[in-house]
């Protein structure tokens, strides 16, 4: 599909969950993923983001090297959700061997009881113009955020439709008070997810 002008929609007929296939793509192909409720994006243009950390607070196209995180962005109904709080991390031991993936997903608590989900689209993008967020050290471990950014426009290679039931943590999404999170994040930017003072 690389080199085609359009981004064809994949027909998914595998027995495995879609997120498993998407993880396989990220691990075995030179691609990244972007989730959106818009099913027909021909080109991703850089946009200014709003993040407490420098890497995620610039004008760029953002994508992930993980098969679960983008599904969250694809299925959240942004017309009913005003605030998102989320993260996807790979934590490695000091030797760089043992690792574990950690996720966190939250929407504003006023929207959560109303099941603010919708169908969406996962876009498969080439890694060519992207740079990866630098790993961080935390308590003797290396923490990799599975976030990448491209300063230039990106044309998708292909698309895969997803629904709320494709998101494995749908029933574990938490609710937060946006004002409290904003105040705590300003006071302590490295206190993610700012659930306690």
C-alpha positions in Angstrom: 0.0 0.0 0.0 3.0 2.3 0.4 3.1 4.9 -2.4 -0.6 4.9 -3.2 -2.3 8.2 -3.3 -5.3 7.1 -1.3 -5.4 5.4 2.1 -7.5 2.3 1.6 -9.6 1.0 4.5 -8.5 -2.4 5.6 -11.0 -5.3 5.7 -10.4 -6.9 9.1 -11.2 -10.6 9.3 -8.7 -11.9 11.8 -9.7 -13.7 15.0 -7.3 -11.6 17.1 -8.5 -8.3 18.6 -7.7 -5.3 16.4 -5.3 -3.8 19.0 -3.2 -7.0 18.8 -2.8 -6.6 15.1 -2.0 -2.9 15.5 0.7 -3.7 18.1 2.1 -6.3 15.6 2.3 -3.6 12.9 4.1 -1.2 15.2 6.6 -3.8 16.3 7.3 -5.4 12.9 6.7 -2.6 10.3 8.1 0.9 10.0 4.8 2.5 10.9 3.0 4.5 13.6 -0.7 4.9 14.4 -3.0 7.9 14.8 -6.6 7.6 16.1 -9.4 10.0 15.0 -13.1 10.1 14.9 -12.8 11.6 11.4 -13.0 8.6 8.9 -11.6 10.4 5.9 -8.4 12.3 6.6 -6.3 12.4 3.4 -3.4 14.4 4.9 -2.4 15.1 8.5 -1.3 18.7 8.9 0.8 19.8 12.0 -1.3 21.3 14.7 -0.4 23.0 18.0 -0.9 20.7 20.9 -1.6 21.5 24.5 0.6 19.5 26.9 2.5 20.1 30.1 5.7 18.7 28.6 7.8 20.3 25.9 7.8 17.4 23.5 4.0 17.2 23.4 3.4 20.9 23.4 4.4 22.0 19.9 3.1 22.2 16.4 3.3 18.7 15.0 1.5 15.6 13.8 1.4 13.1 16.7 1.3 9.4 16.5 2.0 6.4 18.7 4.1 3.2 18.5 1.4 1.3 20.4 -1.8 -0.5 19.2 -4.0 0.5 22.2 -3.4 4.1 22.9 -4.7 5.4 19.4 -7.9 3.4 19.8 -8.8 5.6 22.8 -8.4 8.8 20.7 -10.5 7.2 17.9 -13.5 6.3 20.0 -13.8 9.3 22.4 -16.6 11.5 21.3 -15.0 14.9 21.5 -18.3 16.7 21.1 -19.3 15.4 24.5 -15.8 15.2 26.2 -14.0 18.4 27.0 -11.0 17.1 28.8 -8.7 14.0 28.1 -6.0 12.7 30.4 -4.1 9.7 29.1 -0.7 8.1 28.8 1.0 5.0 27.4 4.4 4.1 28.9 6.9 1.3 28.5 8.9 0.9 31.8 12.2 -0.9 31.6 14.5 -2.0 34.5 17.9 -0.4 34.9 19.5 -3.1 32.7 17.1 -2.4 29.9 15.8 -5.9 29.9 12.5 -6.5 31.8 9.7 -4.2 30.7 6.1 -3.6 31.3 3.5 -1.5 29.5 1.4 0.9 31.6 -1.7 2.8 30.4 -3.9 5.5 31.9 -7.2 6.7 30.4 -9.5 9.4 31.8 -12.2 11.8 30.5 -13.9 14.6 32.3 -16.1 13.2 35.0 -19.3 14.9 33.8 -19.1 13.2 30.5 -18.1 9.7 31.7 -21.6 8.5 33.0 -23.1 9.2 29.5 -20.9 6.7 27.7 -19.2 9.3 25.5 -17.9 6.8 22.8 -18.3 6.6 19.1 -16.9 4.7 16.1 -13.5 5.9 14.8 -10.6 5.3 12.5 -7.0 4.2 13.1 -4.6 5.7 10.5 -1.4 3.9 9.7 1.5 6.3 9.0 5.1 5.9 7.9 7.7 6.7 10.6 9.8 8.5 8.1 9.3 12.1 9.2 8.7 11.3 12.9 11.0 11.6 15.9 10.4 9.7 19.2 10.0 11.3 22.6 13.2 10.8 24.5 13.0 8.2 27.4 13.0 9.5 31.0 14.7 8.2 34.1 12.4 7.5 37.0 13.3 5.7 40.3 16.2 3.8 38.6 14.0 2.7 35.6 13.8 3.9 32.0 10.3 5.2 31.0 9.5 5.4 27.3 6.4 7.4 26.3 5.1 5.8 23.1 4.6 9.2 21.5 6.2 10.4 18.3 5.9 13.8 16.5 6.4 14.9 12.9 7.0 18.6 12.1 5.7 18.2 8.6 2.4 17.0 7.0 1.9 13.2 6.8 -0.2 11.2 4.3 -1.6 8.0 5.8 -0.8 4.6 4.2 -4.0 2.9 5.2 -7.0 3.0 7.7 -8.7 0.6 10.0 -12.2 1.2 11.4 -12.6 0.7 15.2 -15.6 0.8 17.5 -15.7 1.2 21.3 -15.7 -2.5 21.9 -12.2 -2.7 20.2 -10.8 -0.7 23.1 -9.7 -3.2 25.8 -9.8 -0.7 28.7 -13.2 0.8 27.9 -14.7 -0.2 31.3 -11.6 1.1 33.2 -11.6 4.6 31.9 -11.7 7.0 34.9 -13.3 10.4 35.3 -11.5 13.6 36.5 -12.2 17.2 37.3 -10.4 19.2 34.6 -9.9 22.3 36.9 -8.3 20.3 39.6 -6.0 18.4 37.2 -5.0 21.7 35.5 -4.1 23.3 38.8 -2.1 20.2 40.0 -0.3 19.9 36.6 0.7 23.5 36.7 2.1 23.1 40.3 3.8 19.8 39.6 4.2 18.9 35.9 5.7 15.5 36.6 2.9 14.3 38.9 0.9 12.5 36.2 -2.0 11.6 36.4 -2.5 14.3 39.2 -5.1 12.2 41.1 -3.8 13.3 44.5 -2.5 16.7 45.8 
